[in-house]
């Protein structure tokens, strides 16, 4: 049973890593296009540029913390610490980080002229993975509460 869980955790880690890599690969063309448009455009206000930079940094921090918490969850599972409260917290942070990263990146893309359908196509998978992590975290929490109640019964 642990082998299956390890397999699925590693598979999920590979999917997360591939999504990050593909975001950078597919974002390279958009970066080059934006660079050219920005070079030829009129200057924007300093506050607007700072707000955009802050939003992008928040997305990066949320994505890195989400990825790191998921790696720690996998390490806990490999150490036979499956149903512990630390895993509930790690899964909640993973989901919350993905939610923050997905929402802020989607808002940033939407504000920079992308249509709703394009933003939806780009970020629905991140939001689905976020909801999935939150559901799994709550299932773990319910299981731990039931275990605690069972341990208290005579």
N, CA, C and O atoms as a DFTB+ gen file, in Angstrom:
616 C
 N C O
     1  1       0.817      -1.187       0.000
     2  2       0.000       0.000       0.000
     3  2       0.867       1.260       0.000
     4  3       0.536       2.253      -0.648
     5  1       1.979       1.205       0.735
     6  2       2.881       2.351       0.776
     7  2       3.520       2.571      -0.586
     8  3       3.783       3.712      -0.968
     9  1       3.773       1.493      -1.326
    10  2       4.379       1.636      -2.648
    11  2       3.451       2.389      -3.590
    12  3       3.904       3.214      -4.384
    13  1       2.157       2.110      -3.504
    14  2       1.203       2.812      -4.351
    15  2       1.163       4.294      -3.999
    16  3       1.160       5.152      -4.882
    17  1       1.133       4.586      -2.705
    18  2       1.102       5.978      -2.278
    19  2       2.370       6.699      -2.702
    20  3       2.309       7.834      -3.176
    21  1       3.512       6.056      -2.538
    22  2       4.770       6.649      -2.979
    23  2       4.761       6.877      -4.484
    24  3       5.215       7.919      -4.957
    25  1       4.250       5.917      -5.233
    26  2       4.189       6.050      -6.686
    27  2       3.342       7.259      -7.085
    28  3       3.743       8.052      -7.937
    29  1       2.166       7.394      -6.461
    30  2       1.296       8.507      -6.805
    31  2       1.876       9.849      -6.357
    32  3       1.697      10.862      -7.033
    33  1       2.562       9.855      -5.230
    34  2       3.190      11.096      -4.770
    35  2       4.314      11.517      -5.712
    36  3       4.435      12.694      -6.051
    37  1       5.123      10.571      -6.128
    38  2       6.202      10.881      -7.065
    39  2       5.612      11.312      -8.407
    40  3       6.123      12.236      -9.040
    41  1       4.551      10.657      -8.841
    42  2       3.891      11.039     -10.081
    43  2       3.360      12.473      -9.982
    44  3       3.506      13.256     -10.920
    45  1       2.748      12.810      -8.853
    46  2       2.240      14.166      -8.662
    47  2       3.387      15.173      -8.643
    48  3       3.250      16.273      -9.180
    49  1       4.504      14.815      -8.037
    50  2       5.668      15.687      -8.009
    51  2       6.202      15.914      -9.420
    52  3       6.587      17.031      -9.766
    53  1       6.227      14.870     -10.228
    54  2       6.678      14.994     -11.618
    55  2       5.738      15.902     -12.403
    56  3       6.183      16.730     -13.197
    57  1       4.447      15.742     -12.178
    58  2       3.474      16.593     -12.871
    59  2       3.648      18.049     -12.456
    60  3       3.596      18.943     -13.300
    61  1       3.854      18.296     -11.153
    62  2       4.070      19.666     -10.694
    63  2       5.335      20.253     -11.300
    64  3       5.335      21.394     -11.762
    65  1       6.425      19.468     -11.300
    66  2       7.679      19.956     -11.858
    67  2       7.558      20.207     -13.359
    68  3       8.085      21.194     -13.871
    69  1       6.867      19.315     -14.060
    70  2       6.705      19.518     -15.501
    71  2       5.858      20.745     -15.790
    72  3       6.086      21.440     -16.780
    73  1       4.877      21.018     -14.929
    74  2       4.064      22.209     -15.132
    75  2       4.903      23.469     -14.959
    76  3       4.755      24.424     -15.721
    77  1       5.778      23.476     -13.969
    78  2       6.645      24.636     -13.762
    79  2       7.585      24.803     -14.952
    80  3       7.768      25.916     -15.446
    81  1       8.179      23.705     -15.413
    82  2       9.102      23.774     -16.547
    83  2       8.375      24.243     -17.803
    84  3       8.875      25.102     -18.530
    85  1       7.196      23.680     -18.059
    86  2       6.442      24.073     -19.254
    87  2       5.970      25.521     -19.168
    88  3       5.840      26.190     -20.193
    89  1       5.713      26.010     -17.966
    90  2       5.349      27.412     -17.812
    91  2       6.495      28.307     -18.243
    92  3       6.285      29.321     -18.908
    93  1       7.720      27.928     -17.861
    94  2       8.872      28.720     -18.280
    95  2       9.136      28.583     -19.773
    96  3       9.489      29.562     -20.432
    97  1       8.969      27.382     -20.311
    98  2       9.219      27.165     -21.731
    99  2       8.207      27.927     -22.582
   100  3       8.577      28.637     -23.517
   101  1       6.936      27.772     -22.251
   102  2       5.914      28.463     -23.035
   103  2       5.893      29.954     -22.736
   104  3       5.441      30.746     -23.563
   105  1       6.368      30.335     -21.586
   106  2       6.398      31.751     -21.235
   107  2       7.550      32.500     -21.875
   108  3       7.567      33.731     -21.859
   109  1       8.514      31.785     -22.441
   110  2       9.659      32.451     -23.063
   111  2       9.226      33.288     -24.262
   112  3       9.698      34.411     -24.436
   113  1       8.338      32.753     -25.082
   114  2       7.848      33.515     -26.236
   115  2       7.053      34.729     -25.784
   116  3       7.200      35.820     -26.336
   117  1       6.208      34.532     -24.772
   118  2       5.424      35.655     -24.252
   119  2       6.341      36.707     -23.632
   120  3       6.068      37.903     -23.735
   121  1       7.424      36.273     -22.991
   122  2       8.377      37.211     -22.406
   123  2       9.050      38.033     -23.501
   124  3       9.179      39.251     -23.381
   125  1       9.479      37.357     -24.573
   126  2      10.128      38.062     -25.678
   127  2       9.169      39.055     -26.332
   128  3       9.560      40.171     -26.672
   129  1       7.917      38.647     -26.504
   130  2       6.913      39.536     -27.086
   131  2       6.665      40.733     -26.174
   132  3       6.588      41.870     -26.639
   133  1       6.542      40.474     -24.889
   134  2       6.339      41.557     -23.933
   135  2       7.534      42.488     -23.856
   136  3       7.375      43.698     -23.691
   137  1       8.720      41.935     -23.974
   138  2       9.941      42.741     -23.959
   139  2       9.937      43.716     -25.135
   140  3      10.254      44.895     -24.970
   141  1       9.581      43.227     -26.311
   142  2       9.538      44.085     -27.494
   143  2       8.453      45.155     -27.362
   144  3       8.684      46.320     -27.686
   145  1       7.272      44.758     -26.887
   146  2       6.200      45.740     -26.702
   147  2       6.584      46.769     -25.649
   148  3       6.305      47.959     -25.797
   149  1       7.231      46.295     -24.579
   150  2       7.630      47.209     -23.507
   151  2       8.717      48.169     -23.936
   152  3       8.766      49.305     -23.463
   153  1       9.588      47.729     -24.825
   154  2      10.670      48.582     -25.303
   155  2      10.132      49.706     -26.183
   156  3      10.687      50.805     -26.218
   157  1       9.051      49.414     -26.888
   158  2       8.479      50.412     -27.791
   159  2       7.329      51.201     -27.175
   160  3       6.819      52.130     -27.802
   161  1       6.919      50.854     -25.978
   162  2       5.755      51.495     -25.361
   163  2       6.168      52.724     -24.565
   164  3       7.343      52.955     -24.281
   165  1       5.163      53.488     -24.224
   166  2       5.395      54.635     -23.359
   167  2       5.645      54.146     -21.940
   168  3       5.139      53.091     -21.558
   169  1       6.406      54.882     -21.159
   170  2       6.681      54.445     -19.787
   171  2       5.408      54.395     -18.942
   172  3       4.506      55.220     -19.090
   173  1       5.364      53.412     -18.061
   174  2       4.231      53.291     -17.145
   175  2       4.614      53.930     -15.827
   176  3       5.785      54.217     -15.577
   177  1       3.633      54.148     -15.002
   178  2       3.910      54.783     -13.715
   179  2       4.731      53.845     -12.829
   180  3       4.669      52.623     -12.967
   181  1       5.468      54.421     -11.956
   182  2       6.316      53.648     -11.044
   183  2       5.458      52.780     -10.136
   184  3       5.819      51.639      -9.848
   185  1       4.329      53.309      -9.686
   186  2       3.474      52.546      -8.782
   187  2       2.875      51.341      -9.478
   188  3       2.742      50.277      -8.873
   189  1       2.516      51.493     -10.727
   190  2       1.965      50.370     -11.489
   191  2       3.023      49.290     -11.686
   192  3       2.737      48.099     -11.563
   193  1       4.246      49.715     -11.991
   194  2       5.334      48.751     -12.169
   195  2       5.656      48.046     -10.858
   196  3       5.902      46.840     -10.848
   197  1       5.658      48.783      -9.754
   198  2       5.927      48.174      -8.444
   199  2       4.828      47.203      -8.040
   200  3       5.106      46.150      -7.467
   201  1       3.577      47.555      -8.339
   202  2       2.459      46.653      -8.020
   203  2       2.567      45.363      -8.834
   204  3       2.334      44.272      -8.313
   205  1       2.919      45.493     -10.110
   206  2       3.101      44.303     -10.950
   207  2       4.247      43.440     -10.459
   208  3       4.134      42.215     -10.425
   209  1       5.353      44.071     -10.078
   210  2       6.499      43.324      -9.552
   211  2       6.140      42.625      -8.252
   212  3       6.517      41.471      -8.048
   213  1       5.416      43.306      -7.370
   214  2       4.995      42.715      -6.105
   215  2       4.094      41.509      -6.347
   216  3       4.240      40.479      -5.689
   217  1       3.165      41.637      -7.291
   218  2       2.246      40.547      -7.588
   219  2       3.008      39.337      -8.155
   220  3       2.731      38.196      -7.786
   221  1       3.954      39.594      -9.039
   222  2       4.734      38.501      -9.615
   223  2       5.616      37.816      -8.577
   224  3       5.772      36.595      -8.602
   225  1       6.193      38.596      -7.663
   226  2       7.016      38.012      -6.603
   227  2       6.160      37.188      -5.650
   228  3       6.607      36.150      -5.163
   229  1       4.943      37.630      -5.380
   230  2       4.028      36.879      -4.534
   231  2       3.686      35.537      -5.176
   232  3       3.603      34.518      -4.491
   233  1       3.489      35.543      -6.480
   234  2       3.209      34.303      -7.206
   235  2       4.392      33.349      -7.105
   236  3       4.202      32.158      -6.855
   237  1       5.597      33.846      -7.292
   238  2       6.791      32.996      -7.225
   239  2       6.970      32.426      -5.823
   240  3       7.256      31.239      -5.673
   241  1       6.806      33.253      -4.800
   242  2       6.955      32.781      -3.415
   243  2       5.896      31.736      -3.089
   244  3       6.202      30.719      -2.467
   245  1       4.662      31.974      -3.500
   246  2       3.579      31.016      -3.236
   247  2       3.842      29.696      -3.953
   248  3       3.620      28.630      -3.377
   249  1       4.307      29.747      -5.191
   250  2       4.575      28.521      -5.949
   251  2       5.728      27.738      -5.339
   252  3       5.657      26.514      -5.234
   253  1       6.780      28.425      -4.939
   254  2       7.933      27.734      -4.335
   255  2       7.548      27.123      -2.992
   256  3       7.920      25.986      -2.703
   257  1       6.807      27.863      -2.168
   258  2       6.415      27.301      -0.867
   259  2       5.467      26.117      -1.052
   260  3       5.536      25.144      -0.300
   261  1       4.597      26.193      -2.034
   262  2       3.690      25.079      -2.318
   263  2       4.472      23.843      -2.742
   264  3       4.213      22.740      -2.260
   265  1       5.415      24.029      -3.632
   266  2       6.236      22.915      -4.106
   267  2       7.050      22.314      -2.962
   268  3       7.146      21.093      -2.841
   269  1       7.634      23.168      -2.127
   270  2       8.452      22.699      -1.016
   271  2       7.614      21.912       0.005
   272  3       8.061      20.884       0.513
   273  1       6.424      22.386       0.297
   274  2       5.556      21.674       1.243
   275  2       5.129      20.329       0.682
   276  3       5.009      19.356       1.428
   277  1       4.898      20.262      -0.622
   278  2       4.529      18.982      -1.209
   279  2       5.696      18.003      -1.160
   280  3       5.486      16.812      -0.928
   281  1       6.917      18.479      -1.373
   282  2       8.105      17.619      -1.249
   283  2       8.240      17.122       0.185
   284  3       8.559      15.954       0.406
   285  1       8.002      17.990       1.156
   286  2       8.069      17.569       2.560
   287  2       6.993      16.535       2.878
   288  3       7.231      15.618       3.664
   289  1       5.799      16.675       2.270
   290  2       4.739      15.683       2.437
   291  2       5.197      14.329       1.905
   292  3       4.995      13.304       2.558
   293  1       5.804      14.318       0.742
   294  2       6.294      13.066       0.160
   295  2       7.368      12.449       1.053
   296  3       7.389      11.234       1.245
   297  1       8.251      13.271       1.594
   298  2       9.286      12.749       2.497
   299  2       8.661      12.163       3.757
   300  3       9.126      11.132       4.244
   301  1       7.628      12.788       4.293
   302  2       6.936      12.233       5.457
   303  2       6.319      10.884       5.136
   304  3       6.390       9.958       5.943
   305  1       5.719      10.769       3.970
   306  2       5.118       9.498       3.576
   307  2       6.195       8.425       3.463
   308  3       5.974       7.282       3.865
   309  1       7.340       8.776       2.928
   310  2       8.433       7.806       2.805
   311  2       9.001       7.395       4.160
   312  3       9.591       6.323       4.287
   313  1       8.828       8.230       5.157
   314  2       9.298       7.914       6.510
   315  2       8.205       7.252       7.350
   316  3       8.315       7.193       8.574
   317  1       7.158       6.757       6.702
   318  2       6.028       6.100       7.363
   319  2       5.263       7.024       8.301
   320  3       4.666       6.561       9.273
   321  1       5.275       8.300       8.029
   322  2       4.477       9.274       8.767
   323  2       3.364       9.736       7.837
   324  3       3.424      10.827       7.270
   325  1       2.348       8.890       7.690
   326  2       1.298       9.192       6.717
   327  2       0.177       9.987       7.373
   328  3      -0.117      11.106       6.950
   329  1      -0.446       9.426       8.393
   330  2      -1.576      10.087       9.031
   331  2      -1.116      10.814      10.284
   332  3      -1.325      10.353      11.406
   333  1      -0.481      11.969      10.063
   334  2      -0.042      12.847      11.144
   335  2      -0.525      14.261      10.809
   336  3      -0.788      14.590       9.652
   337  1      -0.633      15.080      11.846
   338  2      -1.150      16.428      11.641
   339  2      -0.221      17.281      10.786
   340  3      -0.675      18.207      10.116
   341  1       1.080      16.976      10.804
   342  2       2.016      17.723       9.961
   343  2       1.639      17.608       8.487
   344  3       1.754      18.579       7.738
   345  1       1.192      16.434       8.071
   346  2       0.810      16.252       6.671
   347  2      -0.437      17.052       6.318
   348  3      -0.561      17.554       5.200
   349  1      -1.354      17.172       7.262
   350  2      -2.547      17.992       7.018
   351  2      -2.124      19.439       6.780
   352  3      -2.602      20.089       5.849
   353  1      -1.231      19.933       7.622
   354  2      -0.755      21.313       7.479
   355  2       0.001      21.483       6.171
   356  3      -0.196      22.472       5.465
   357  1       0.873      20.518       5.839
   358  2       1.640      20.612       4.591
   359  2       0.725      20.596       3.368
   360  3       0.950      21.345       2.417
   361  1      -0.296      19.755       3.386
   362  2      -1.216      19.715       2.250
   363  2      -2.056      20.990       2.160
   364  3      -2.366      21.455       1.063
   365  1      -2.421      21.551       3.305
   366  2      -3.172      22.810       3.277
   367  2      -2.308      23.946       2.736
   368  3      -2.781      24.769       1.952
   369  1      -1.044      23.993       3.153
   370  2      -0.140      25.032       2.641
   371  2       0.090      24.838       1.143
   372  3       0.149      25.810       0.390
   373  1       0.219      23.579       0.711
   374  2       0.378      23.309      -0.721
   375  2      -0.825      23.828      -1.492
   376  3      -0.668      24.500      -2.511
   377  1      -2.011      23.524      -1.018
   378  2      -3.219      23.997      -1.686
   379  2      -3.353      25.501      -1.651
   380  3      -3.710      26.114      -2.657
   381  1      -3.070      26.110      -0.503
   382  2      -3.173      27.557      -0.369
   383  2      -2.144      28.257      -1.260
   384  3      -2.450      29.269      -1.890
   385  1      -0.931      27.718      -1.309
   386  2       0.093      28.302      -2.182
   387  2      -0.305      28.239      -3.644
   388  3      -0.101      29.194      -4.393
   389  1      -0.872      27.113      -4.049
   390  2      -1.340      26.990      -5.425
   391  2      -2.502      27.938      -5.704
   392  3      -2.600      28.509      -6.790
   393  1      -3.379      28.100      -4.716
   394  2      -4.501      29.020      -4.883
   395  2      -4.000      30.451      -5.061
   396  3      -4.443      31.161      -5.965
   397  1      -3.088      30.867      -4.209
   398  2      -2.533      32.219      -4.313
   399  2      -1.801      32.392      -5.639
   400  3      -2.002      33.387      -6.335
   401  1      -0.955      31.430      -5.989
   402  2      -0.198      31.535      -7.240
   403  2      -1.127      31.562      -8.447
   404  3      -0.957      32.385      -9.347
   405  1      -2.092      30.678      -8.467
   406  2      -3.007      30.613      -9.604
   407  2      -3.879      31.851      -9.733
   408  3      -4.034      32.390     -10.829
   409  1      -4.448      32.305      -8.627
   410  2      -5.334      33.473      -8.685
   411  2      -4.584      34.749      -9.044
   412  3      -5.033      35.512      -9.899
   413  1      -3.446      34.986      -8.398
   414  2      -2.704      36.210      -8.697
   415  2      -2.141      36.198     -10.108
   416  3      -2.145      37.229     -10.780
   417  1      -1.657      35.051     -10.571
   418  2      -1.159      34.972     -11.943
   419  2      -2.296      35.163     -12.938
   420  3      -2.119      35.815     -13.967
   421  1      -3.462      34.597     -12.636
   422  2      -4.617      34.766     -13.526
   423  2      -5.071      36.219     -13.562
   424  3      -5.371      36.745     -14.633
   425  1      -5.125      36.871     -12.408
   426  2      -5.516      38.285     -12.366
   427  2      -4.508      39.136     -13.124
   428  3      -4.891      40.036     -13.872
   429  1      -3.216      38.857     -12.935
   430  2      -2.172      39.601     -13.632
   431  2      -2.305      39.433     -15.144
   432  3      -2.201      40.406     -15.892
   433  1      -2.532      38.209     -15.587
   434  2      -2.693      37.963     -17.021
   435  2      -3.960      38.631     -17.548
   436  3      -3.963      39.186     -18.646
   437  1      -5.022      38.578     -16.774
   438  2      -6.286      39.198     -17.184
   439  2      -6.128      40.715     -17.293
   440  3      -6.644      41.331     -18.226
   441  1      -5.410      41.316     -16.335
   442  2      -5.212      42.765     -16.364
   443  2      -4.299      43.210     -17.497
   444  3      -4.342      44.368     -17.914
   445  1      -3.482      42.307     -17.990
   446  2      -2.578      42.644     -19.093
   447  2      -3.177      42.320     -20.456
   448  3      -2.449      42.225     -21.444
   449  1      -4.486      42.151     -20.519
   450  2      -5.147      42.079     -21.809
   451  2      -5.582      40.715     -22.292
   452  3      -6.152      40.622     -23.379
   453  1      -5.346      39.660     -21.552
   454  2      -5.802      38.343     -21.988
   455  2      -7.298      38.220     -21.741
   456  3      -7.836      38.804     -20.801
   457  1      -7.955      37.458     -22.591
   458  2      -9.384      37.244     -22.441
   459  2      -9.678      36.222     -21.365
   460  3      -8.793      35.494     -20.915
   461  1     -10.944      36.179     -20.958
   462  2     -11.348      35.270     -19.887
   463  2     -11.108      33.814     -20.272
   464  3     -10.646      33.026     -19.447
   465  1     -11.415      33.451     -21.508
   466  2     -11.236      32.044     -21.915
   467  2      -9.770      31.662     -21.914
   468  3      -9.435      30.536     -21.546
   469  1      -8.888      32.561     -22.314
   470  2      -7.451      32.264     -22.308
   471  2      -6.942      32.088     -20.875
   472  3      -6.181      31.164     -20.588
   473  1      -7.365      32.977     -19.989
   474  2      -6.961      32.874     -18.581
   475  2      -7.506      31.583     -17.984
   476  3      -6.803      30.899     -17.240
   477  1      -8.744      31.247     -18.302
   478  2      -9.354      30.011     -17.811
   479  2      -8.564      28.792     -18.280
   480  3      -8.279      27.897     -17.484
   481  1      -8.213      28.749     -19.553
   482  2      -7.450      27.616     -20.088
   483  2      -6.071      27.514     -19.451
   484  3      -5.566      26.413     -19.234
   485  1      -5.465      28.650     -19.154
   486  2      -4.110      28.645     -18.603
   487  2      -4.064      28.228     -17.137
   488  3      -3.088      27.611     -16.710
   489  1      -5.095      28.548     -16.357
   490  2      -4.995      28.383     -14.907
   491  2      -6.015      27.445     -14.278
   492  3      -6.011      27.279     -13.058
   493  1      -6.879      26.834     -15.057
   494  2      -7.869      25.938     -14.458
   495  2      -7.206      24.708     -13.855
   496  3      -7.665      24.201     -12.831
   497  1      -6.124      24.215     -14.477
   498  2      -5.460      23.033     -13.936
   499  2      -4.801      23.320     -12.595
   500  3      -4.788      22.457     -11.718
   501  1      -4.256      24.513     -12.424
   502  2      -3.658      24.889     -11.143
   503  2      -4.735      24.968     -10.067
   504  3      -4.535      24.499      -8.947
   505  1      -5.869      25.559     -10.408
   506  2      -6.941      25.689      -9.431
   507  2      -7.561      24.328      -9.099
   508  3      -7.946      24.089      -7.954
   509  1      -7.659      23.440     -10.086
   510  2      -8.162      22.094      -9.809
   511  2      -7.218      21.331      -8.881
   512  3      -7.669      20.643      -7.966
   513  1      -5.924      21.449      -9.112
   514  2      -4.952      20.794      -8.251
   515  2      -5.000      21.385      -6.844
   516  3      -4.817      20.667      -5.860
   517  1      -5.245      22.684      -6.748
   518  2      -5.399      23.338      -5.447
   519  2      -6.581      22.759      -4.690
   520  3      -6.456      22.408      -3.516
   521  1      -7.728      22.655      -5.352
   522  2      -8.927      22.111      -4.711
   523  2      -8.707      20.660      -4.323
   524  3      -9.137      20.231      -3.253
   525  1      -8.040      19.903      -5.184
   526  2      -7.739      18.503      -4.873
   527  2      -6.885      18.397      -3.620
   528  3      -7.150      17.549      -2.768
   529  1      -5.858      19.244      -3.489
   530  2      -5.014      19.230      -2.290
   531  2      -5.795      19.596      -1.050
   532  3      -5.589      19.004       0.010
   533  1      -6.685      20.559      -1.164
   534  2      -7.498      20.956      -0.011
   535  2      -8.436      19.826       0.413
   536  3      -8.637      19.598       1.606
   537  1      -9.010      19.118      -0.564
   538  2      -9.895      17.990      -0.245
   539  2      -9.113      16.888       0.446
   540  3      -9.571      16.338       1.447
   541  1      -7.938      16.560      -0.076
   542  2      -7.119      15.507       0.533
   543  2      -6.698      15.914       1.947
   544  3      -6.679      15.076       2.848
   545  1      -6.365      17.181       2.148
   546  2      -5.996      17.649       3.488
   547  2      -7.162      17.490       4.452
   548  3      -6.965      17.082       5.597
   549  1      -8.362      17.803       4.011
   550  2      -9.519      17.660       4.891
   551  2      -9.853      16.196       5.154
   552  3     -10.303      15.853       6.247
   553  1      -9.639      15.333       4.167
   554  2      -9.840      13.896       4.393
   555  2      -8.846      13.392       5.437
   556  3      -9.208      12.614       6.319
   557  1      -7.604      13.833       5.337
   558  2      -6.605      13.460       6.342
   559  2      -7.020      13.964       7.715
   560  3      -6.893      13.240       8.702
   561  1      -7.516      15.201       7.791
   562  2      -7.926      15.769       9.079
   563  2      -9.094      14.991       9.673
   564  3      -9.105      14.711      10.871
   565  1     -10.075      14.640       8.847
   566  2     -11.212      13.859       9.339
   567  2     -10.749      12.492       9.813
   568  3     -11.191      12.008      10.855
   569  1      -9.855      11.866       9.044
   570  2      -9.317      10.558       9.447
   571  2      -8.573      10.635      10.766
   572  3      -8.699       9.740      11.603
   573  1      -7.797      11.696      10.963
   574  2      -7.067      11.845      12.223
   575  2      -8.010      12.094      13.400
   576  3      -7.767      11.608      14.505
   577  1      -9.077      12.845      13.168
   578  2     -10.063      13.064      14.238
   579  2     -10.769      11.754      14.596
   580  3     -10.980      11.459      15.772
   581  1     -11.128      10.980      13.585
   582  2     -11.760       9.688      13.848
   583  2     -10.811       8.753      14.598
   584  3     -11.234       8.024      15.495
   585  1      -9.541       8.774      14.234
   586  2      -8.538       7.949      14.927
   587  2      -8.409       8.372      16.377
   588  3      -8.308       7.527      17.267
   589  1      -8.414       9.677      16.620
   590  2      -8.324      10.170      17.979
   591  2      -9.539       9.747      18.805
   592  3      -9.400       9.340      19.958
   593  1     -10.714       9.843      18.219
   594  2     -11.938       9.411      18.929
   595  2     -11.911       7.914      19.197
   596  3     -12.344       7.465      20.258
   597  1     -11.407       7.146      18.250
   598  2     -11.346       5.689      18.446
   599  2     -10.337       5.342      19.548
   600  3     -10.569       4.431      20.342
   601  1      -9.229       6.066      19.590
   602  2      -8.238       5.821      20.623
   603  2      -8.765       6.163      22.014
   604  3      -8.328       5.583      23.008
   605  1      -9.703       7.104      22.081
   606  2     -10.250       7.504      23.380
   607  2     -11.362       6.588      23.869
   608  3     -11.677       6.573      25.059
   609  1     -11.956       5.826      22.962
   610  2     -13.016       4.912      23.389
   611  2     -12.401       3.643      24.004
   612  3     -11.318       3.196      23.627
   613  1     -13.127       3.106      24.938
   614  2     -12.618       1.916      25.636
   615  2     -13.114       0.666      24.945
   616  3     -12.799      -0.444      25.376
